[in-house]
Amino acid sequence: MSTLRFKALETLPFKDFRRDNSVEVPLKLSELFCQNVFSEETMREYLTKEAFNSIMDAVKKGTKIQRHIADQVAVAMKDWAMSKGVTHYTHWFQPLTGSTAEKHDSFFTPIEGGRAIERFSGNLLIQQEPDASSFPNGGIRNTFEARGYTAWDPTSPAFIMGTTLCIPSIFISYTGETLDYKAPLLRALNAVDEAATNVMQYFDKNVTKVTPTLGWEQEYFLVDSALYQSRPDLVLTGKTLLGHAPAKGQQLDDHYFGSIPTRVMNFMMELEVECMKLGIPVTTRHNEVAPNQFELAPMFEEVNVAVDHNSLLMDVMARVAHRHHFHILFHEKPFAGVNGSGKHNNWSLATDTGENLLSPGRNPKKNLQFLTFFVNTIKAVHEYADLLRASIASASNDHRLGANEAPPAIISVFIGSQLFRVLEELEKVKEGKLSPDEKTDLKLNVVGKIPEILLDNTDRNRTSPFAFTGNKFEIRAVGSSANCAESMTVMNTIAAKQLRDFKKEVDALIEKGLKKDEAIFNVLREYIKQCKNIMFEGDGYSDDWAIEAEKRGLNNLKTTPEALKQEMGEKFLSLYEELGIFTHREVEARNEIKLEKYSTVIDIEARVLSDIARNHIIPSALNYQNRLIENVKGLKEIFGEEEFRSLAKEQMSLITSISENVSKIKLGVEDLIKAREEAKAVSDSQKQAEDYCNKVKPLFDDIREASDALEMMVDDELWPMTKYREMLFTK
C-alpha cells in the first residue's frame, strides 16, 4: 500500500499541478439540451401518432401502454439510438445499494444463413430479469432465489450513455415487493397527486392533476486523483479518518462564491455539456464554503425525473472528474473542521394549469389556496417529523448534522417572523360561522397582504432542517450522498395523508352548514394551534433550543440507530399501508437494510483506522523515535552530563511522548477490535447498530487523538498519508 501511495504522488507534477484540460463549449448550451434523450420532441419524430399519444397519456394520466404500442416504441427507440452509434440497451434502475445499476444487452441477434440483425421488441423494453440475488433485500427473499424484475418507467425518458441506451426502470422481487427507490416514490407521487387535486376542487375545478416538483442542490468536494490515491482512508471510506487540519481552512470565508479555479472550471464546463446532452437542466455553479467544496443546481423538475437526473448526475460527475484527474467526494463530512456537504431538496406542488401551490396569488382567494397547502405541509411535518428524520439518516450524514451550517437532528420548521404573525392572526379566527365584517377583515387585512409580506421574507435559516423559502419548502437535512427518492417518498406520502385528512374535515364542516371558506379557515385555525410546537425561528445549534425542543415534545434523534428505530412505529407503518406505499414487510426489510448498512460502514471505518494506526502511523513514529535516540546518544558522547541534559531536553520529551502515544494506539486498537467483535456477534440488527454507535464509534477518538499527536511530530515520515491540508486547495 505504501509503495502504491508514493507511486501515485509521482504522477503529480508539482511545478504546474496538472495541466489544464480545456473544454470546448458551444456558444449556446441550449443547442445540446436533450441531444441524448428520447425526449418528447424526439418521440414526435420517431413515433406514430397513436404511439406518441399513448406515451403522453401514460406520463400525464398514468394509463397503461398496450403491448402493440410497446413494440412500436421499442423499434423507434432502437432506430433513434442506433443513429447515434448505440449498440446495447439496459434497464437502468436504482437498487437499495445507494447507487445505480445496469445490465447491458446487445441489439445484435443472429438469424438463419449466418446473418445477423439488430432487434429490440416491446417485451424487452417493458421488462428484464436481472440476477437479483446480490442486491439488498432485508430478508424479503433467500439468497438462492435469484429472480427479480426490472420494469420500464415511461414517465422518465430514456437516454444514451456512451454506446448504451438506458431505460429508466423500477426493480421488484419475484414475489412483487419493491427492491428499489423508484417504485415507492411513484406510488407516493400518485397519492399526493390524487389528494392535492381533490383539495384543489375548492379553489379551481379546472385542475385535474397536481405534480410535485423538486429542485436539488448538489454539494461535493474535488480532490486531485494522485492525492486521493495516497490516502487509504479516503479510498476505502470516502473520508479522512485522521490527520491534523491545515493552519488555514475556511476561517476567512474566502472560498465561498470565490473565483472558480481553472482546473475546476474546466471540469464544470465539461460536466455541464454532458448534463445538457442528458437533459439535466443545470443552471448554477459556485464555490461552496469549505476549501475545494463546490455546488451545482438545476431548474425545478417533476420529482421522479429530478430524482433520476440526480442519480444520473452523480455517475456522470465521477466519470468527468476522472478525465480531469480529480476524484469526487460525495461523503457528507470527508474532512474534519470544515463544512460538510448536503443535498438540499426544494419541494413544491404544481398544477396542470400552471400554478405553484406554494406561491401566493394576487387576491384573497388565491392566498387562501396558498395558506391551505402551506399550513397542511407544516401540519404534515409536525405529525411525521420522526419519519422525515429517518429518511435522511445514515452513518455519513450523522457526521454532518448539527454543525458548520448543517441543520441539527431536531426536525423543526422555519417560516419567517412575518408569516408566523400571519398564522397567529389566523389562530384568532373564531369557531363556526364568520360575520361579514370578520370575513372582510380576515381576507383583506390578513390573507390579502401575504404577497407583500413574502417580498421580504425569503431569507433562510441555515440551522433549520425544513425551511419555507418564498415559494417552496427546502429540506436542508438531506445528505450529499443520499438518493433524493428516500426523502421525497416520505415528503409526498405525508403530504398526501395530510391533504386527505384536511379534505375530510372541511367536507364534514360544510355538511354541518358552514360555507366553504369558513370551513377551511376553521380547520386551518386548529392546525395552526396543533403544530405551533414545530415552528422555530431561532438558532438550531443553541443548547437552549435542545432543551426547549424537548419541552415541546420534539425528538432529538442524533444518531442513525435512534432515527431508524422510530420508523418502525405503528403510526408510520399504518400510514404507508393506508396509502399503498409500502407493505409492513417492505418497511421492515428496508429498515433492516439501512441498519445493516450503518453497522457495515462503521465496521469498515474501524478496520481501516486500526490498519492505518498500526501499520502506518506506529512504524513511522518508531523510525523517528529511533533517530531521536541516536541523536541523544550522540549528544551524550559529545557533551558532559550536565550540558547534555539541557541540550537533549526536547528530544527526550519527544521520545517519551512517542512511546506514550504508541501505547495509547495499541490499547485503543485492541479495545476497538474487541468492541467490533462483540457488536458483530449481536444478531438483532437494531441492537447491533446501537452497539456500533455506542461502543465502537467512541473508541475512534482515542486512536485518532494519539495518531494525530504522532503525525504532528513525524510529518515528513508520513506525508501526505495522514494530513489533509494539501487536499483542501485546488490551484
Beta strands, then each sheet from edge to edge (+ up, - down):
strand 1: 88-92
strand 2: 104-106
strand 3: 108-111
strand 4: 115-118
strand 5: 127-128
strand 6: 148-152
strand 7: 159-161
strand 8: 164-173
strand 9: 210-224
strand 10: 282-287
strand 11: 293-298
strand 12: 301-302
strand 13: 326-329
strand 14: 343-351
strand 15: 413-414
strand 16: 466-468
strand 17: 473-475
sheet 1: 2+ 1- 8- 6+ 5-
sheet 2: 2+ 1- 8- 7+
sheet 3: 3+ 4-
sheet 4: 10+ 11- 9+ 12-
sheet 5: 10+ 11- 9+ 13-
sheet 6: 10+ 11- 9+ 14- 17+ 16- 15-
end
